[in-house]
Amino acid sequence: MTNESQITQLEKRARGFRRIISALNDLPMYGINPHLDKILHVKIDALKDHLKLKITRNNDKLNEMYTESIDSLADDDGQQGEVAPVVVEDIHNKSIPLPDNRMDFPKE
């Protein structure tokens, strides 16, 4: 199985798992409520937890596949090599200058 077909299969699988969980969450909309059948909802919750684990494992596999395929490629702009660090201003510690006449009200 090629890398691309494996990635496609894992993406479809992830979508399927999410659709199952979404459908299970919609059961009260169809009249299947926890107060009517508590044992059923305990099992449904266990199934949702199991599906969440499967989604996590599936996502881990996808991340590995994406990392392998992306690391070997050049950047979008065609350059390779190190990326310069991004400097972000610390806006929280800066004071904002206010106009000098902010407290001058018109006199009557």
C-alpha positions as CSV (number, residue, x, y, z in Angstrom):
1,M,0.0,0.0,0.0
2,T,1.4,3.4,-1.0
3,N,1.8,6.3,1.4
4,E,-1.0,8.3,-0.2
5,S,-3.5,5.5,-0.3
6,Q,-2.7,4.7,3.4
7,I,-3.2,8.4,4.3
8,T,-6.5,8.4,2.4
9,Q,-7.7,5.3,4.2
10,L,-6.7,6.7,7.6
11,E,-8.6,9.9,6.9
12,K,-11.7,8.0,5.8
13,R,-11.5,5.9,8.9
14,A,-11.2,9.0,11.1
15,R,-14.3,10.6,9.4
16,G,-16.2,7.3,10.0
17,F,-15.3,7.2,13.7
18,R,-16.4,10.8,14.1
19,R,-19.7,10.2,12.3
20,I,-20.4,7.2,14.6
21,I,-19.8,9.4,17.7
22,S,-21.9,12.1,16.2
23,A,-24.8,9.7,15.6
24,L,-24.6,8.3,19.1
25,N,-24.7,11.9,20.5
26,D,-27.9,12.4,18.4
27,L,-29.8,9.5,20.0
28,P,-31.8,11.7,22.4
29,M,-33.2,13.6,19.4
30,Y,-34.8,10.3,18.3
31,G,-36.3,9.6,21.7
32,I,-33.6,7.3,23.0
33,N,-32.9,9.0,26.4
34,P,-30.7,7.9,29.3
35,H,-33.5,7.9,31.8
36,L,-35.4,5.3,29.7
37,D,-32.6,2.7,29.3
38,K,-29.6,3.4,31.6
39,I,-27.7,0.2,30.8
40,L,-27.9,1.0,27.1
41,H,-26.4,4.4,27.7
42,V,-23.6,3.0,29.9
43,K,-22.7,0.8,27.0
44,I,-23.0,3.6,24.5
45,D,-20.7,5.8,26.7
46,A,-18.2,2.9,26.8
47,L,-18.3,2.6,23.0
48,K,-17.8,6.4,22.6
49,D,-14.7,6.2,24.9
50,H,-13.4,3.2,22.9
51,L,-13.9,5.1,19.6
52,K,-12.1,8.2,21.0
53,L,-9.1,5.9,21.7
54,K,-9.3,4.6,18.2
55,I,-9.5,8.2,16.8
56,T,-6.4,9.1,18.9
57,R,-4.4,6.1,17.6
58,N,-5.6,6.8,14.1
59,N,-4.6,10.5,14.4
60,D,-1.1,9.4,15.7
61,K,-0.6,7.2,12.6
62,L,-1.8,10.1,10.4
63,N,0.6,12.5,12.0
64,E,3.5,10.0,11.5
65,M,2.5,9.7,7.8
66,Y,2.2,13.4,7.3
67,T,5.5,14.1,9.1
68,E,7.3,11.6,6.9
69,S,5.9,13.0,3.7
70,I,6.2,16.7,4.6
71,D,9.8,16.6,6.1
72,S,11.1,15.3,2.8
73,L,9.6,18.1,0.7
74,A,10.9,21.6,0.1
75,D,9.0,24.5,1.6
76,D,6.1,26.0,-0.3
77,D,8.4,28.9,-1.5
78,G,10.9,26.4,-2.9
79,Q,13.5,27.1,-0.2
80,Q,15.0,24.6,2.2
81,G,16.9,25.1,5.4
82,E,16.4,26.7,8.7
83,V,13.6,29.1,9.4
84,A,14.3,32.3,11.2
85,P,12.6,32.7,14.6
86,V,9.5,34.9,14.7
87,V,9.7,37.8,17.1
88,V,6.4,38.9,18.6
89,E,6.1,42.2,20.4
90,D,5.0,42.0,24.0
91,I,1.9,44.1,23.7
92,H,0.8,43.5,27.2
93,N,3.6,45.5,28.8
94,K,3.4,48.4,26.5
95,S,1.7,51.6,27.5
96,I,-0.7,53.1,25.1
97,P,-0.2,56.9,24.7
98,L,-3.3,58.9,25.3
99,P,-4.0,62.3,23.9
100,D,-3.1,65.1,26.3
101,N,-6.5,66.7,26.1
102,R,-8.5,63.7,27.1
103,M,-9.7,65.3,30.3
104,D,-10.4,68.7,28.9
105,F,-14.1,69.1,28.7
106,P,-15.8,72.1,27.1
107,K,-16.5,74.8,29.6
108,E,-19.9,76.4,29.7
